Amino acid sequence: MIRVAIVEDEAPFAQQLTEYLHRYETEKQENFAITRYTDGDEIVENYKAQFDIVLMDVQMRFMDGMAAAEEIRKQDSEVVIIFITNMRQYALRGYAVDALDYVVKPVTYFAFSERLGRAIGRMKHRQSNHVVVNIRGGVLRIDAGDIYYVESQGHTLIYHTNSGVYEGAGTMKEIEESLTPYDFFRGNKGYLINLAHVDSVKDGCAVVKGEELMLSRARRNLFMEALTNYWSDLR
């Protein structure tokens, strides 16, 4: 199921996009869950990274598509955005919010299906290694490979990533279940470490991006075994 949002204030255009999506479903054997919004402020309110693709009109009455996309990007760096516009100069600004593409009105099915196919390709590629984690102020959808390690402090989980440090509620057990398939391993009760980012092990610590993370005695041998197996698989 591919979750698609249509953000379009003009009903005829929204209906056309919906019909194009249904046609694409039939032709390509895809399955869409479609949600329609009539203005940018509607999708931004309570946004929780719940969509895979957003078809975004640029010019709308209350919050235009560019402003809405900027707000969405603060919560969701991975959703694929395609702008729908009748002015090319607006579409070119989409690169600032990492928009995949744009379609100029009036929208033809050929142009639409071509862009949609690219969007689905990008989405499926990204999803293969992505996890969704709860952080303060919302959720974060992130490639597991971009997480260096997760630190547990009481009921707070701290995600150390290539884009910054994020805090959220949760338990180490829950996040370990989510990330273990992506080559994460517990160094002690307080650290879940991405083996891909371990530079070395010295003095009883795993060195991750210059930080020394203590390995507990109980887990040290198991961690070294997991790390050795991981490095062997890379050869």
Phi, psi and chi 1 to 4 in degrees:
 res  aa     phi    psi   chi1   chi2   chi3   chi4
   1 MET       -  122.7  180.0   72.2   71.9      -
   2 ILE  -102.6  122.3  -60.5  172.6      -      -
   3 ARG   -91.5  116.0  -57.1  160.5  -60.5  168.5
   4 VAL  -118.3  133.0 -179.2      -      -      -
   5 ALA  -108.3  131.5      -      -      -      -
   6 ILE  -105.5  119.2  -62.4  173.7      -      -
   7 VAL  -113.5   97.5 -170.4      -      -      -
   8 GLU  -151.2  125.0  171.2   61.7   70.0      -
   9 ASP   -85.6  -13.9   59.0  -14.2      -      -
  10 GLU   -99.6  116.2  -62.7 -176.3   64.6      -
  11 ALA   -56.2  -42.6      -      -      -      -
  12 PRO   -60.7  -40.9  -24.5   35.3      -      -
  13 PHE   -67.8  -40.4  -76.5  119.4      -      -
  14 ALA   -61.7  -42.3      -      -      -      -
  15 GLN   -63.7  -40.3 -178.6   60.8   33.2      -
  16 GLN   -62.1  -44.8 -178.4 -173.7   51.8      -
  17 LEU   -63.0  -39.3  -66.7  174.7      -      -
  18 THR   -62.1  -44.7  -59.3      -      -      -
  19 GLU   -63.7  -39.8  -68.5  171.8   -1.1      -
  20 TYR   -63.0  -39.7  -76.8  174.1      -      -
  21 LEU   -63.7  -43.4  -74.1  168.1      -      -
  22 HIS   -64.8  -37.9  -70.8  -41.9      -      -
  23 ARG   -64.4  -42.1  178.1  176.5  170.9 -177.2
  24 TYR   -63.1  -40.3 -167.3   94.6      -      -
  25 GLU   -54.0  -47.3  -79.2 -177.8  -48.4      -
  26 THR   -66.4  -42.7  -58.1      -      -      -
  27 GLU   -72.6  -37.2  -68.2 -179.3   -4.5      -
  28 LYS  -110.2    3.8  -55.7  -64.8 -175.2  179.9
  29 GLN    55.4   41.9  -72.6   74.7   55.8      -
  30 GLU   -99.4  170.5  -64.3  -71.8   -1.7      -
  31 ASN  -135.7  117.0 -169.4   12.9      -      -
  32 PHE  -109.6  140.3  -62.2  121.8      -      -
  33 ALA  -106.1  112.6      -      -      -      -
  34 ILE  -106.0  129.9  -55.2  169.0      -      -
  35 THR  -123.4  133.7  -56.1      -      -      -
  36 ARG  -110.8  137.0 -167.5 -130.7  166.2  158.3
  37 TYR  -122.1  145.7  -62.1   92.5      -      -
  38 THR   -97.7   -2.9   58.7      -      -      -
  39 ASP  -160.5  159.7 -158.1   86.9      -      -
  40 GLY   -61.6  -34.4      -      -      -      -
  41 ASP   -67.9  -24.6   59.4   -9.4      -      -
  42 GLU   -68.8  -43.4  -72.5 -173.2    6.4      -
  43 ILE   -74.7  -32.5 -172.1  171.4      -      -
  44 VAL   -67.9  -37.5  166.4      -      -      -
  45 GLU   -62.8  123.2 -174.8  177.6    8.4      -
  46 ASN    60.9   28.6  -60.6  -40.8      -      -
  47 TYR   -65.4  134.5 -174.4   85.7      -      -
  48 LYS  -136.9   37.4  -62.6 -175.5 -176.0  -59.4
  49 ALA    54.1   42.5      -      -      -      -
  50 GLN   -93.2    0.6   67.5  -92.5   46.8      -
  51 PHE  -118.8  153.6  -63.7  109.9      -      -
  52 ASP   -93.7  -37.4  -59.3  -56.5      -      -
  53 ILE  -136.2  136.4  -60.9  170.9      -      -
  54 VAL  -120.9  122.2  174.6      -      -      -
  55 LEU   -96.0  108.2  -54.5  174.0      -      -
  56 MET  -115.5  115.3 -179.4   81.1   76.1      -
  57 ASP   -66.4  144.0 -174.1   20.7      -      -
  58 VAL   -83.3  -47.4  171.9      -      -      -
  59 GLN   -98.9  110.3  -66.5  175.9  -68.2      -
  60 MET  -136.5  164.9  -69.2  178.8  -73.5      -
  61 ARG   -69.0  -51.6 -178.5  178.5  177.8 -174.3
  62 PHE   -94.7  -53.2  -64.2  106.7      -      -
  63 MET  -128.3  118.1  176.2 -179.3  -77.0      -
  64 ASP   -72.2  167.0   66.1   42.3      -      -
  65 GLY   -63.0  -34.1      -      -      -      -
  66 MET   -66.4  -45.5 -163.3   64.1   59.5      -
  67 ALA   -64.4  -39.9      -      -      -      -
  68 ALA   -64.3  -41.8      -      -      -      -
  69 ALA   -63.2  -38.1      -      -      -      -
  70 GLU   -62.4  -40.5  -71.0  172.1   -6.5      -
  71 GLU   -68.8  -39.8  -69.4  -58.4  -47.6      -
  72 ILE   -62.7  -40.6  -73.1  172.2      -      -
  73 ARG   -64.3  -24.4  -81.7  -72.5  178.3 -113.3
  74 LYS   -67.5  -26.8  -66.7  175.9 -177.0  178.0
  75 GLN  -102.0  -27.3  -62.7  -73.5  -22.0      -
  76 ASP  -145.1  107.2 -172.0  -10.6      -      -
  77 SER   -87.4   -6.0   62.9      -      -      -
  78 GLU  -110.3  -22.0  -58.3  -61.9  -26.0      -
  79 VAL   -58.1  139.8   64.1      -      -      -
  80 VAL   -87.0  123.6  180.0      -      -      -
  81 ILE  -110.7  128.9  -61.7  173.4      -      -
  82 ILE  -120.6  123.9  -61.1  176.5      -      -
  83 PHE   -86.0  140.0  -77.5  115.5      -      -
  84 ILE  -111.3  119.9  -47.9  -65.5      -      -
  85 THR  -150.0  157.9  178.5      -      -      -
  86 ASN  -105.8    9.2   54.2   12.9      -      -
  87 MET  -136.5  115.9  -59.5 -176.8   71.4      -
  88 ARG   -60.7  -33.4  -67.3  179.5 -175.0  -87.7
  89 GLN   -64.6  -29.6   62.7  -95.6   38.3      -
  90 TYR   -68.4  -41.2  -77.8  103.1      -      -
  91 ALA   -62.0  -37.2      -      -      -      -
  92 LEU   -63.4  -25.7  -65.0  175.1      -      -
  93 ARG   -70.5  -12.4  -69.0  173.1   53.8 -158.4
  94 GLY   -62.7  -21.6      -      -      -      -
  95 TYR   -62.7  -24.6  -65.6  109.7      -      -
  96 ALA   -67.4  -23.4      -      -      -      -
  97 VAL  -115.1   22.0  -69.8      -      -      -
  98 ASP    56.2   43.5 -170.1   30.0      -      -
  99 ALA   -72.0  141.5      -      -      -      -
 100 LEU   -69.5  -42.4  173.6   69.0      -      -
 101 ASP  -167.4 -176.0 -144.9  -32.3      -      -
 102 TYR  -144.8  154.6   66.0   92.9      -      -
 103 VAL  -124.6  131.4 -175.9      -      -      -
 104 VAL   -91.9  132.4  177.3      -      -      -
 105 LYS   -71.0  146.8  -64.8  178.0 -179.8  178.3
 106 PRO   -70.0  139.0   26.3  -34.7      -      -
 107 VAL   -85.3  124.6 -179.8      -      -      -
 108 THR   -91.8  153.1   66.0      -      -      -
 109 TYR   -64.1  -37.1  178.1   72.2      -      -
 110 PHE   -59.9  -50.2  175.9   79.4      -      -
 111 ALA   -63.5  -41.0      -      -      -      -
 112 PHE   -64.5  -48.3  176.5   81.2      -      -
 113 SER   -64.9  -32.9   62.0      -      -      -
 114 GLU   -64.7  -47.0 -172.2  177.5   60.6      -
 115 ARG   -66.4  -40.8  -90.8   73.2  168.0 -173.8
 116 LEU   -63.5  -39.1 -176.2   61.5      -      -
 117 GLY   -61.1  -40.8      -      -      -      -
 118 ARG   -63.9  -41.8  -73.0 -175.5   60.9 -156.2
 119 ALA   -62.6  -44.0      -      -      -      -
 120 ILE   -65.9  -38.3  -68.5  172.4      -      -
 121 GLY   -62.0  -45.0      -      -      -      -
 122 ARG   -64.5  -43.7  176.6 -172.6  -79.8 -165.1
 123 MET   -60.5  -46.6  179.1 -150.7   75.6      -
 124 LYS   -67.9  -34.9  -70.3 -176.8  175.2  179.2
 125 HIS   -65.1  -43.6  174.5   72.3      -      -
 126 ARG   -68.1  -38.0  -75.5  177.7  166.6  179.6
 127 GLN   -68.2  -20.9  -77.9 -173.9  -19.9      -
 128 SER   -59.3  -29.7   60.6      -      -      -
 129 ASN  -127.2   23.3  -68.7  -46.0      -      -
 130 HIS  -100.2  146.7  -84.6   74.6      -      -
 131 VAL  -128.2  154.3  -66.6      -      -      -
 132 VAL  -111.7  123.6  176.4      -      -      -
 133 VAL  -122.9  147.6  -62.8      -      -      -
 134 ASN   -82.6  127.8  -66.2  -45.3      -      -
 135 ILE  -129.0  168.3   61.2  171.8      -      -
 136 ARG   -63.2  127.5  -71.2 -179.6 -179.4  173.2
 137 GLY    90.1    0.7      -      -      -      -
 138 GLY   158.0 -146.2      -      -      -      -
 139 VAL  -129.5  158.7  -66.2      -      -      -
 140 LEU  -126.4  122.1  176.3   70.0      -      -
 141 ARG  -101.6  119.4 -177.6  163.6   48.5 -174.3
 142 ILE  -143.6  146.9 -172.9  170.0      -      -
 143 ASP   -65.6  129.0 -169.7  -47.1      -      -
 144 ALA   -57.5  -31.5      -      -      -      -
 145 GLY   -68.3  -16.0      -      -      -      -
 146 ASP   -88.1   -3.2  -68.1  -22.8      -      -
 147 ILE   -93.4  123.7  -58.0  173.8      -      -
 148 TYR   -79.1  -52.0  -59.7  149.0      -      -
 149 TYR  -163.5  161.9   65.8   94.4      -      -
 150 VAL  -116.4  131.1 -176.9      -      -      -
 151 GLU  -111.3  135.2  179.2 -178.2   -0.8      -
 152 SER  -106.8  126.7  174.7      -      -      -
 153 GLN  -131.0   95.8  -67.5 -174.0    2.3      -
 154 GLY    66.8 -122.5      -      -      -      -
 155 HIS   -98.4   15.8  -64.0  -68.2      -      -
 156 THR  -111.0  132.0  -60.4      -      -      -
 157 LEU  -105.5  133.3  -65.7  176.7      -      -
 158 ILE  -114.6  119.1  -55.2  172.0      -      -
 159 TYR   -97.9  117.0  -60.5   87.5      -      -
 160 HIS   -97.2  112.9  -62.1 -102.2      -      -
 161 THR  -130.2  173.6   79.6      -      -      -
 162 ASN   -73.0  -11.1   68.4  -11.8      -      -
 163 SER  -108.3    3.3   59.3      -      -      -
 164 GLY   137.9 -173.3      -      -      -      -
 165 VAL  -112.1  130.3  178.2      -      -      -
 166 TYR  -126.7  143.8  -55.2   92.3      -      -
 167 GLU  -115.1  146.9  -67.2 -172.3    7.0      -
 168 GLY  -161.7  168.3      -      -      -      -
 169 ALA   -85.6  151.8      -      -      -      -
 170 GLY   151.8  175.4      -      -      -      -
 171 THR  -113.1  153.2   67.0      -      -      -
 172 MET   -62.7  -34.8 -177.5   60.2   83.3      -
 173 LYS   -61.5  -44.3 -179.8  179.7  178.9 -179.2
 174 GLU   -64.6  -46.0  -67.9  169.9  -16.2      -
 175 ILE   -72.4  -29.9 -162.6   63.3      -      -
 176 GLU   -64.3  -40.3 -175.6  175.6   16.9      -
 177 GLU   -62.9  -35.3  -69.9  175.3   -6.2      -
 178 SER   -74.8  -36.0  -62.6      -      -      -
 179 LEU  -101.2  -16.8  -66.9  178.4      -      -
 180 THR   -53.9  -39.0  -65.9      -      -      -
 181 PRO   -62.4  -14.9  -23.6   35.1      -      -
 182 TYR  -104.9   29.5  -57.1  105.1      -      -
 183 ASP    67.5   40.9  -63.0  -51.0      -      -
 184 PHE   -99.8  147.2  -77.6   72.2      -      -
 185 PHE  -146.4  142.4 -157.1   86.4      -      -
 186 ARG   -73.1  127.7  -70.7  -84.1  -71.7  -84.5
 187 GLY   -89.6  -33.2      -      -      -      -
 188 ASN  -160.2 -171.3   57.9   40.9      -      -
 189 LYS   -68.3  -14.6   66.4  179.1 -177.8  179.3
 190 GLY  -104.8   -8.5      -      -      -      -
 191 TYR  -132.4  130.9  -67.6  117.3      -      -
 192 LEU  -114.1  115.5 -180.0   64.8      -      -
 193 ILE  -110.5  135.8  -58.7  170.0      -      -
 194 ASN   -79.4  113.2 -172.0  -18.5      -      -
 195 LEU   -60.8  -25.3  -60.9  177.8      -      -
 196 ALA   -66.5  -19.7      -      -      -      -
 197 HIS  -109.0   11.3  -67.1  -65.8      -      -
 198 VAL   -82.6  116.6  177.0      -      -      -
 199 ASP   -83.5  -35.3  -62.0  -41.2      -      -
 200 SER  -168.2  173.1   63.5      -      -      -
 201 VAL  -128.4  124.3  176.1      -      -      -
 202 LYS  -149.3  145.6   66.3  176.4 -175.9  179.8
 203 ASP    51.2   38.0  -59.5  -32.8      -      -
 204 GLY    74.8   17.4      -      -      -      -
 205 CYS  -127.9  146.0  -64.5      -      -      -
 206 ALA   -88.8  129.3      -      -      -      -
 207 VAL   -96.0  113.9 -179.6      -      -      -
 208 VAL  -123.2  111.9  178.9      -      -      -
 209 LYS    51.7   41.2  -62.4  -62.3  178.2 -177.5
 210 GLY    86.0   -9.0      -      -      -      -
 211 GLU   -96.0  139.0  -66.5 -171.2   64.0      -
 212 GLU   -98.1  114.9  -63.8 -175.7   -1.0      -
 213 LEU  -107.3  118.6  -52.0  179.8      -      -
 214 MET   -63.5  134.5 -177.6   66.3   68.4      -
 215 LEU  -100.3  128.4  -57.8  175.2      -      -
 216 SER   -72.1  155.4   68.6      -      -      -
 217 ARG   -59.5  -39.3  -71.9 -173.6  178.2 -178.8
 218 ALA   -66.4  -29.6      -      -      -      -
 219 ARG  -107.3   -6.7  -69.1 -175.3  172.7  -88.2
 220 ARG   -59.5  -48.6 -170.1  173.1  -58.0  165.4
 221 ASN   -66.1  -40.7  -70.3  -20.9      -      -
 222 LEU   -65.3  -38.4  -69.1  173.3      -      -
 223 PHE   -64.8  -44.9 -176.9   88.8      -      -
 224 MET   -63.4  -37.2  -71.8  -57.3  -56.8      -
 225 GLU   -64.3  -44.7 -178.8 -179.9  -12.3      -
 226 ALA   -64.0  -41.5      -      -      -      -
 227 LEU   -66.3  -42.3 -178.1   62.3      -      -
 228 THR   -62.5  -42.0  -59.9      -      -      -
 229 ASN   -64.8  -39.1  -70.7  -22.6      -      -
 230 TYR   -64.1  -47.2  174.7   78.7      -      -
 231 TRP   -64.4  -35.2  -79.2  -14.3      -      -
 232 SER   -65.2  -36.6  -62.7      -      -      -
 233 ASP   -68.0  -21.0  -70.1  -19.0      -      -
 234 LEU   -80.3  -13.8  -64.4  179.9      -      -
 235 ARG   -78.0      -  -65.7  174.1 -176.8  172.4
